[in-house]
Amino acid sequence: MSSHLRQFNAIAHRVTLIAAIGFAPVSSAQGIADGEWRAYGHDVYGSRYSALSDINRDNVSRLTVAWTYHTGEPLATRDMKRSLEVTPLMINHTLYVSTPLGKLVALDPVNGAVKWQYDAKVPPRSGFGDFTTRGVSFWNDRIYMATTDGRLIAVNAGNGTLVMDFGNLGTVDLRKGLRNAPFEFAEYEVTSPPAVVNGLVIVGSAVADNNRTDAASGEVRAYDARTGQLKWSWDPVPQNTADPEFHSWEGSDAHRTGASNAWSVIAADPERDLVFVPTSSPSPDYYGGRRLGRNDYASSIVALRASTGKVVWHFQTVHHDLWDYDNASPPLLATVKGQPAVIQTTKTGMMFVLNRETGAPIFPVEERPVPASTVPGERAWPTQPFSSLPPLSPHGWDGKSPDTACQTLTRGLRNEGVFTPPSLEGTIVVPSNIGGAHWGGVAFDPVRQIAVVPVNRLAAAVQLIPLAGVKLDTLRQSRSRMGYDYTVMRGTPYIMRRRILFVPPATPCTPMPPGELVA
């Protein structure tokens, strides 16, 4: 989303705040030639910074298109939603690009000519909820691609042929070995590139997390980068009673909960043998009556020992998540106040800055009381963590709008600010499930000492509808007519109804702008 100059005062305040944090970059340039971009976030630390300076504010307006590459894949339709969200890699004078349907293409960066192409042939009508790809990963002489349909594939970087001694003839089936297998094919996918650290390929997953209580499980797994052999697997829903967080999941069904997966990009500190895993909400997103308790490891930043998968520390950004507040943003590693730090921006609009070795907050975090749930069977956690750093996006909205259509949409909805739980009458959720900060994450400019974060400022309306007596056909018809999402949360007594609060043609009910680039 673009920034708006009329928000200058708020943005200027944030510039002062974030610059005052005192970032210093991790030494990410080691082994990376000028102009290369060897990982999704430039490097395993997730800095998202390039020192190239030929393009600047003085000449950017004069740029013209040098070449265009067409993937050859059919355009997205209402029945086949797809999006290209890829960050290309630039290695050894070659661009590496992936597509939603599983093509991996090596391009000449000078003229866009295809050097080679590998096609994993992802079925185009798979029905994935998030049919996209965000890129690939590199190690030694190999490119690793995690496909939307759940395969980890190793390809020779030089010629695009499968690495036949990796996995099963170049491929590992990520659908095998899950605690909870997906009920339907489209309920499990991989949309982000894996992390590659110290000879291991570490991969998460994207799960359809609002369809059922026992959705596909969200294990994070590490594979030998050369052979594809599974080295370890970590389940964010603890299964062992000896796990110190086992009892933060309450109820007979709690440990069968799915999701809590890591669908975003994982950052790594190879020198400390650590990976930093941003986890998502447990299933289903908006009702936790079958998974009472704080639900530790879910909606958290979790530091795992890269070599073993053992938990070193964890910090929960949302307790007992009822708002789909996944940690969508990739973590960023930097030095803050002289300490090794991991920075996590969140859908709530908060930024948490934690010691990379211990998980202790470098800037204070306060547990504050939040509204209770009024839904039968639900028990919202009584407090939530608030960063002492001012939020990057609004934490509340009075529900007022000059638009009469917006007034109709919001009339009678529960609205007590951030962390107001979903309700039977309907709740205004602000920030909405798209943030705050989303998968764009945070980038750090070490020269100007500025962190830059794209944020959304939209609200959503979320309502839980008792399943008993509801005519599903009527709901499906109203979904297309009224712009609402309806999901039967199997295993619960409720249907979830949700919509982002804007009216045709595309006017947000919340104050403008709908999004900002905050620095």
C-alpha positions as CSV (number, residue, x, y, z in Angstrom):
1,M,0.0,0.0,0.0
2,S,1.2,3.5,-0.8
3,S,2.1,6.1,1.8
4,H,0.1,9.4,2.0
5,L,1.7,12.8,2.7
6,R,-1.3,13.9,4.7
7,Q,-0.2,11.3,7.3
8,F,3.1,13.2,7.6
9,N,2.9,14.0,11.3
10,A,2.2,10.4,12.3
11,I,4.8,9.1,9.9
12,A,7.4,11.6,11.1
13,H,6.8,10.5,14.7
14,R,7.4,6.9,13.7
15,V,10.6,7.8,11.8
16,T,11.9,9.4,15.0
17,L,10.9,6.3,17.0
18,I,12.3,3.6,14.7
19,A,15.5,5.4,14.0
20,A,16.0,6.0,17.7
21,I,15.9,2.2,18.3
22,G,19.5,2.2,17.1
23,F,19.6,-0.7,14.6
24,A,22.9,-2.0,13.3
25,P,22.9,-4.7,10.6
26,V,24.1,-8.2,11.1
27,S,27.2,-8.6,8.9
28,S,25.2,-10.0,6.0
29,A,27.5,-9.0,3.2
30,Q,30.0,-11.8,3.8
31,G,30.2,-14.0,0.8
32,I,27.6,-12.0,-1.2
33,A,28.9,-10.2,-4.3
34,D,27.8,-6.7,-5.2
35,G,24.4,-6.9,-6.9
36,E,23.6,-10.4,-5.8
37,W,20.4,-11.3,-3.9
38,R,21.0,-14.8,-2.6
39,A,18.0,-15.4,-0.4
40,Y,14.4,-14.2,-0.1
41,G,15.4,-11.4,2.3
42,H,18.8,-10.8,0.6
43,D,20.5,-13.0,3.2
44,V,19.5,-15.6,5.8
45,Y,19.3,-12.8,8.4
46,G,16.4,-11.2,6.4
47,S,17.9,-7.7,6.1
48,R,16.1,-7.0,2.8
49,Y,18.8,-4.4,1.9
50,S,20.9,-3.8,-1.2
51,A,23.9,-1.4,-1.2
52,L,23.4,-0.8,-5.0
53,S,23.1,2.9,-5.6
54,D,22.8,3.5,-9.4
55,I,19.0,3.9,-9.0
56,N,18.1,6.8,-6.6
57,R,15.5,9.4,-6.0
58,D,16.9,11.6,-8.7
59,N,16.6,9.2,-11.6
60,V,14.0,6.6,-10.6
61,S,11.3,8.5,-12.5
62,R,13.2,8.1,-15.7
63,L,13.3,4.3,-15.6
64,T,11.8,2.5,-18.5
65,V,11.0,-1.2,-19.1
66,A,14.1,-3.0,-20.4
67,W,12.4,-6.4,-21.0
68,T,9.4,-8.4,-19.9
69,Y,9.1,-12.2,-19.2
70,H,5.7,-13.9,-19.5
71,T,5.3,-17.0,-17.4
72,G,2.8,-18.5,-19.9
73,E,0.5,-19.5,-17.1
74,P,-3.3,-18.6,-17.4
75,L,-4.5,-15.5,-15.8
76,A,-6.3,-15.9,-12.4
77,T,-10.1,-16.2,-12.5
78,R,-12.8,-16.3,-9.9
79,D,-12.5,-20.1,-9.7
80,M,-8.7,-20.2,-10.0
81,K,-7.3,-17.5,-7.8
82,R,-3.5,-17.1,-8.1
83,S,-1.0,-14.4,-7.5
84,L,2.7,-13.9,-8.3
85,E,4.4,-12.6,-5.1
86,V,7.9,-13.8,-6.0
87,T,11.2,-12.1,-5.0
88,P,13.7,-13.3,-7.6
89,L,17.2,-14.5,-6.6
90,M,20.2,-12.9,-8.4
91,I,23.2,-15.3,-8.3
92,N,26.1,-15.6,-10.7
93,H,24.6,-13.4,-13.3
94,T,21.3,-15.3,-13.3
95,L,17.8,-14.5,-12.0
96,Y,15.9,-17.4,-10.5
97,V,12.1,-17.0,-10.5
98,S,9.3,-19.4,-9.4
99,T,5.6,-19.3,-10.4
100,P,2.4,-20.5,-8.7
101,L,2.0,-23.5,-11.0
102,G,5.5,-24.7,-10.2
103,K,7.7,-23.4,-12.9
104,L,11.3,-22.6,-11.9
105,V,12.9,-20.3,-14.5
106,A,16.5,-19.1,-14.9
107,L,16.7,-15.8,-16.7
108,D,19.5,-13.6,-18.1
109,P,19.2,-10.4,-16.1
110,V,20.4,-8.2,-19.0
111,N,17.8,-9.2,-21.6
112,G,15.3,-11.6,-19.9
113,A,16.3,-14.5,-22.1
114,V,15.4,-17.9,-20.7
115,K,18.5,-19.9,-19.8
116,W,16.6,-22.9,-18.6
117,Q,13.2,-23.9,-17.2
118,Y,12.0,-26.7,-15.0
119,D,8.3,-27.4,-14.6
120,A,7.0,-29.1,-11.5
121,K,3.5,-29.1,-13.0
122,V,1.3,-28.0,-10.1
123,P,-2.3,-28.8,-10.9
124,P,-4.0,-25.5,-11.9
125,R,-7.4,-26.4,-10.4
126,S,-6.2,-27.4,-6.9
127,G,-8.4,-24.9,-5.1
128,F,-5.7,-23.6,-2.8
129,G,-6.8,-20.6,-0.7
130,D,-3.5,-18.9,-1.1
131,F,-2.3,-20.0,-4.6
132,T,0.9,-18.1,-4.8
133,T,4.7,-18.4,-4.6
134,R,7.2,-16.1,-3.0
135,G,10.5,-17.5,-4.3
136,V,13.2,-20.1,-4.1
137,S,16.3,-20.8,-2.1
138,F,20.0,-21.4,-3.0
139,W,22.8,-23.6,-1.6
140,N,26.1,-24.4,-3.3
141,D,25.1,-25.5,-6.8
142,R,21.4,-26.1,-6.1
143,I,18.1,-24.3,-6.2
144,Y,15.4,-25.5,-3.8
145,M,11.7,-24.9,-4.6
146,A,8.9,-25.6,-2.3
147,T,5.8,-26.0,-4.4
148,T,2.3,-24.9,-3.7
149,D,1.1,-28.5,-3.7
150,G,3.6,-29.5,-1.0
151,R,6.8,-30.7,-2.6
152,L,10.4,-29.8,-1.9
153,I,12.4,-30.0,-5.1
154,A,16.1,-29.7,-5.7
155,V,17.3,-28.5,-9.1
156,N,20.8,-28.0,-10.5
157,A,21.4,-24.2,-10.6
158,G,23.4,-24.4,-13.8
159,N,21.1,-26.4,-16.0
160,G,17.7,-26.9,-14.3
161,T,17.9,-30.6,-14.1
162,L,16.6,-32.5,-11.0
163,V,19.2,-33.4,-8.4
164,M,18.5,-37.2,-8.6
165,D,20.2,-38.1,-5.3
166,F,18.1,-35.6,-3.3
167,G,15.0,-37.3,-1.7
168,N,13.1,-39.4,-4.2
169,L,14.7,-38.6,-7.5
170,G,15.0,-34.9,-6.6
171,T,11.8,-34.5,-4.6
172,V,10.6,-34.8,-1.0
173,D,6.8,-35.1,-0.5
174,L,6.0,-32.7,2.4
175,R,2.5,-34.1,2.8
176,K,4.0,-37.4,4.2
177,G,4.7,-37.7,7.9
178,L,2.3,-35.0,9.2
179,R,0.6,-35.6,12.6
180,N,-2.7,-34.3,11.1
181,A,-2.9,-35.1,7.4
182,P,-5.0,-32.6,5.4
183,F,-8.6,-33.7,4.9
184,E,-8.7,-32.2,1.4
185,F,-5.8,-31.7,-1.0
186,A,-6.1,-27.9,-1.0
187,E,-5.8,-27.6,2.8
188,Y,-2.0,-28.0,2.8
189,E,0.4,-26.0,0.7
190,V,3.8,-24.2,0.8
191,T,4.0,-20.6,-0.4
192,S,7.3,-19.3,1.0
193,P,10.9,-20.4,0.2
194,P,12.7,-22.6,2.8
195,A,15.6,-21.4,4.9
196,V,19.0,-23.0,4.1
197,V,21.4,-22.9,7.0
198,N,24.4,-25.0,7.9
199,G,23.7,-27.7,5.3
200,L,20.0,-28.0,6.2
201,V,16.9,-27.0,4.3
202,I,14.2,-25.9,6.8
203,V,10.7,-25.6,5.6
204,G,7.3,-24.6,7.0
205,S,3.8,-24.8,5.4
206,A,0.6,-22.9,4.8
207,V,-2.5,-24.5,6.2
208,A,-6.2,-23.8,5.6
209,D,-6.6,-23.0,9.2
210,N,-10.3,-22.0,9.5
211,N,-12.0,-25.1,8.2
212,R,-11.8,-27.4,11.2
213,T,-10.4,-27.9,14.7
214,D,-8.1,-30.7,13.5
215,A,-6.7,-29.0,10.5
216,A,-3.5,-30.2,8.9
217,S,-0.6,-29.9,11.4
218,G,2.1,-27.3,11.0
219,E,5.3,-29.1,11.6
220,V,8.5,-27.3,10.7
221,R,11.0,-29.8,9.2
222,A,14.7,-29.9,8.4
223,Y,16.2,-31.9,5.5
224,D,19.8,-32.6,4.7
225,A,20.6,-30.2,1.9
226,R,22.5,-32.8,-0.1
227,T,20.5,-36.0,0.4
228,G,17.0,-34.8,1.3
229,Q,17.0,-37.0,4.4
230,L,14.7,-35.8,7.3
231,K,16.9,-34.6,10.1
232,W,14.3,-33.3,12.5
233,S,10.7,-32.2,12.9
234,W,9.2,-29.7,15.3
235,D,5.4,-29.6,16.0
236,P,4.2,-26.2,17.3
237,V,1.3,-27.9,19.1
238,P,3.2,-29.8,21.8
239,Q,2.5,-33.6,21.9
240,N,4.9,-34.6,24.7
241,T,3.7,-34.1,28.3
242,A,7.3,-33.3,29.3
243,D,7.2,-30.2,27.1
244,P,7.0,-27.2,29.4
245,E,4.2,-25.7,27.3
246,F,2.1,-28.8,27.0
247,H,-0.4,-27.7,29.6
248,S,-0.9,-24.3,28.0
249,W,-3.2,-26.3,25.7
250,E,-6.3,-27.3,27.7
251,G,-9.0,-29.8,26.9
252,S,-9.2,-33.3,25.6
253,D,-9.1,-32.1,22.0
254,A,-6.5,-29.4,22.3
255,H,-3.5,-31.5,21.3
256,R,-5.2,-32.5,18.1
257,T,-5.4,-28.9,17.1
258,G,-3.9,-28.2,13.7
259,A,-2.1,-25.2,12.0
260,S,0.0,-23.0,14.2
261,N,2.2,-23.4,11.2
262,A,5.0,-21.2,9.8
263,W,3.8,-20.0,6.4
264,S,6.0,-17.0,6.3
265,V,9.8,-16.9,5.7
266,I,12.1,-18.3,8.4
267,A,15.3,-16.3,9.4
268,A,18.5,-17.9,10.5
269,D,21.7,-17.1,12.5
270,P,24.2,-19.7,11.3
271,E,26.9,-18.6,13.7
272,R,24.6,-19.2,16.7
273,D,23.0,-22.3,15.2
274,L,19.5,-20.7,15.5
275,V,16.5,-20.4,13.2
276,F,13.7,-18.0,14.0
277,V,10.2,-19.3,13.2
278,P,7.2,-17.0,12.9
279,T,4.2,-19.2,13.7
280,S,0.5,-18.7,13.0
281,S,-2.8,-19.0,14.8
282,P,-4.1,-22.5,15.8
283,S,-7.1,-23.9,14.1
284,P,-9.7,-22.6,13.7
285,D,-8.8,-19.0,13.7
286,Y,-11.8,-17.4,15.4
287,Y,-13.0,-20.0,17.9
288,G,-10.8,-21.5,20.6
289,G,-13.3,-23.4,22.7
290,R,-11.6,-26.7,21.7
291,R,-8.1,-25.4,22.5
292,L,-8.5,-23.4,25.7
293,G,-5.4,-22.0,27.4
294,R,-2.7,-19.7,26.2
295,N,-1.7,-22.0,23.3
296,D,2.1,-21.4,23.6
297,Y,4.2,-21.7,20.5
298,A,1.3,-20.6,18.3
299,S,1.2,-17.0,17.2
300,S,4.8,-16.7,18.4
301,I,8.4,-16.1,17.3
302,V,10.2,-19.4,18.2
303,A,14.0,-19.8,18.3
304,L,15.0,-23.4,17.4
305,R,18.4,-24.9,17.5
306,A,19.1,-25.3,13.7
307,S,21.0,-28.5,14.1
308,T,18.4,-30.3,16.3
309,G,15.0,-28.5,16.1
310,K,15.0,-28.1,19.9
311,V,13.2,-25.0,21.3
312,V,15.7,-22.5,22.7
313,W,13.2,-19.9,23.6
314,H,9.8,-18.6,22.4
315,F,7.9,-15.3,22.7
316,Q,4.2,-15.2,22.1
317,T,2.9,-12.2,20.3
318,V,-0.8,-13.1,20.8
319,H,-2.2,-15.4,23.5
320,H,-5.0,-17.8,22.6
321,D,-5.3,-16.2,19.2
322,L,-8.9,-15.6,18.1
323,W,-8.3,-13.0,15.4
324,D,-6.1,-14.7,12.7
325,Y,-3.2,-12.7,13.9
326,D,-0.6,-15.0,12.3
327,N,3.0,-13.8,12.4
328,A,3.0,-13.2,8.7
329,S,6.1,-11.0,8.6
330,P,9.5,-12.6,8.2
331,P,11.8,-11.9,11.2
332,L,14.7,-9.5,10.8
333,L,18.0,-10.0,12.6
334,A,20.0,-7.0,13.6
335,T,22.0,-5.5,16.5
336,V,20.0,-3.2,18.7
337,K,21.4,-1.4,21.7
338,G,24.5,-3.5,21.4
339,Q,22.5,-6.7,21.7
340,P,22.0,-9.4,19.0
341,A,18.3,-8.9,18.2
342,V,15.4,-10.4,16.3
343,I,12.7,-7.9,15.1
344,Q,9.2,-9.1,14.6
345,T,6.5,-6.9,13.1
346,T,2.9,-8.2,13.5
347,K,-0.6,-8.0,12.2
348,T,-1.5,-6.1,15.4
349,G,0.7,-3.3,14.2
350,M,3.2,-3.9,17.0
351,M,6.9,-4.3,16.7
352,F,8.7,-6.6,19.2
353,V,12.5,-6.4,19.5
354,L,13.9,-9.4,21.3
355,N,17.3,-10.6,22.3
356,R,18.3,-13.2,19.8
357,E,19.9,-15.5,22.3
358,T,17.4,-15.4,25.1
359,G,14.1,-14.0,23.7
360,A,14.1,-11.3,26.4
361,P,12.5,-8.0,25.2
362,I,15.0,-5.3,24.5
363,F,12.2,-2.8,24.6
364,P,9.7,-3.4,27.4
365,V,6.6,-5.4,26.8
366,E,3.5,-5.0,29.0
367,E,0.7,-7.5,29.6
368,R,-2.5,-5.5,29.6
369,P,-6.1,-6.5,30.3
370,V,-8.2,-7.0,27.1
371,P,-12.0,-7.6,26.6
372,A,-13.5,-10.9,27.5
373,S,-15.4,-13.2,25.2
374,T,-19.1,-13.5,25.4
375,V,-19.3,-16.6,23.1
376,P,-20.6,-19.8,24.9
377,G,-17.7,-22.2,25.2
378,E,-15.0,-19.6,24.6
379,R,-12.5,-18.3,27.1
380,A,-10.4,-15.5,25.7
381,W,-7.0,-14.9,27.4
382,P,-7.4,-12.1,29.9
383,T,-4.3,-10.2,28.9
384,Q,-2.2,-9.6,25.7
385,P,1.4,-8.4,25.2
386,F,1.8,-4.7,24.2
387,S,5.1,-3.4,22.9
388,S,6.3,-0.2,24.5
389,L,7.1,1.0,20.9
390,P,4.1,2.9,19.5
391,P,2.0,0.8,17.1
392,L,2.7,1.0,13.3
393,S,-1.0,1.0,12.5
394,P,-4.1,2.1,14.5
395,H,-5.2,0.0,17.5
396,G,-8.7,1.2,17.4
397,W,-11.5,2.8,15.4
398,D,-14.6,4.4,16.6
399,G,-16.7,2.7,13.9
400,K,-17.9,6.1,12.5
401,S,-17.9,6.7,8.8
402,P,-19.7,9.4,6.7
403,D,-20.6,6.6,4.3
404,T,-24.2,5.3,4.9
405,A,-23.3,1.9,3.6
406,C,-20.5,1.7,6.1
407,Q,-22.8,2.8,8.8
408,T,-25.1,-0.1,7.9
409,L,-22.3,-2.6,7.9
410,T,-21.0,-1.6,11.4
411,R,-24.3,-0.9,13.2
412,G,-24.6,-3.1,16.3
413,L,-21.1,-4.6,16.1
414,R,-19.1,-5.0,19.3
415,N,-16.2,-2.6,19.3
416,E,-13.9,-2.3,22.3
417,G,-10.6,-1.7,20.4
418,V,-7.8,-4.1,19.6
419,F,-8.3,-7.7,20.9
420,T,-12.1,-7.5,21.1
421,P,-13.0,-11.1,20.6
422,P,-15.4,-12.4,17.9
423,S,-19.0,-12.4,19.1
424,L,-22.4,-13.7,18.1
425,E,-23.6,-10.2,17.3
426,G,-20.5,-9.5,15.3
427,T,-17.2,-7.7,16.2
428,I,-15.2,-5.0,14.6
429,V,-11.6,-6.4,14.4
430,V,-9.0,-3.7,14.1
431,P,-6.4,-4.2,12.9
432,S,-8.0,-6.9,10.6
433,N,-6.6,-10.3,9.7
434,I,-4.6,-8.6,6.9
435,G,-2.8,-6.4,9.4
436,G,-1.0,-4.2,10.5
437,A,2.1,-5.6,9.1
438,H,1.8,-8.6,6.8
439,W,4.1,-10.8,4.7
440,G,6.0,-7.7,3.4
441,G,7.8,-7.6,6.7
442,V,10.4,-5.0,7.7
443,A,13.5,-3.9,5.8
444,F,16.5,-2.1,7.3
445,D,18.7,0.5,5.7
446,P,22.0,0.5,7.7
447,V,23.2,3.7,6.0
448,R,20.3,5.9,6.9
449,Q,19.5,3.9,10.1
450,I,15.9,3.5,9.0
451,A,13.5,0.5,9.3
452,V,10.7,0.5,6.7
453,V,7.5,-1.4,7.1
454,P,4.4,-1.6,4.8
455,V,1.2,-1.7,6.9
456,N,-2.5,-2.0,6.3
457,R,-5.1,0.1,8.1
458,L,-8.3,-1.8,7.3
459,A,-10.8,-3.2,9.8
460,A,-12.9,-6.4,9.5
461,A,-16.2,-7.5,10.8
462,V,-16.2,-11.0,12.2
463,Q,-19.3,-12.9,13.5
464,L,-19.8,-16.3,14.9
465,I,-23.1,-17.9,13.8
466,P,-24.5,-20.9,15.7
467,L,-24.5,-23.9,13.3
468,A,-27.7,-25.4,14.6
469,G,-30.6,-24.6,12.3
470,V,-28.6,-22.7,9.7
471,K,-29.4,-23.3,6.0
472,L,-25.9,-23.6,4.4
473,D,-27.3,-23.0,0.9
474,T,-28.7,-19.7,1.9
475,L,-25.3,-18.7,3.4
476,R,-23.5,-19.7,0.2
477,Q,-25.9,-17.6,-1.9
478,S,-25.4,-14.6,0.4
479,R,-21.6,-15.0,0.3
480,S,-21.6,-14.0,-3.4
481,R,-24.2,-11.3,-3.1
482,M,-23.0,-9.6,0.1
483,G,-19.2,-9.9,-0.1
484,Y,-18.8,-12.0,3.1
485,D,-16.6,-15.1,3.7
486,Y,-18.5,-17.9,5.3
487,T,-16.7,-20.9,6.8
488,V,-18.1,-23.9,8.6
489,M,-15.6,-24.5,11.4
490,R,-15.9,-28.2,11.6
491,G,-15.6,-29.5,15.2
492,T,-17.1,-26.4,16.6
493,P,-20.7,-25.3,17.0
494,Y,-20.2,-22.2,14.9
495,I,-19.9,-20.8,11.4
496,M,-17.5,-17.9,10.9
497,R,-18.7,-14.9,8.8
498,R,-16.1,-12.2,7.9
499,R,-15.6,-9.3,5.6
500,I,-13.1,-6.5,5.2
501,L,-14.9,-3.3,5.9
502,F,-15.0,-1.5,2.6
503,V,-17.9,-0.7,0.2
504,P,-18.0,-0.5,-3.6
505,P,-16.2,0.4,-5.6
506,A,-13.3,0.0,-3.1
507,T,-13.8,2.6,-0.4
508,P,-12.6,1.6,3.1
509,C,-14.9,2.3,6.0
510,T,-11.9,3.2,8.2
511,P,-10.2,6.6,7.8
512,M,-7.8,7.0,4.8
513,P,-5.3,5.9,3.9
514,P,-6.0,2.1,3.7
515,G,-2.3,1.5,3.9
516,E,1.0,3.2,4.6
517,L,4.8,2.7,4.1
518,V,6.1,3.5,7.6
519,A,9.7,4.4,8.1
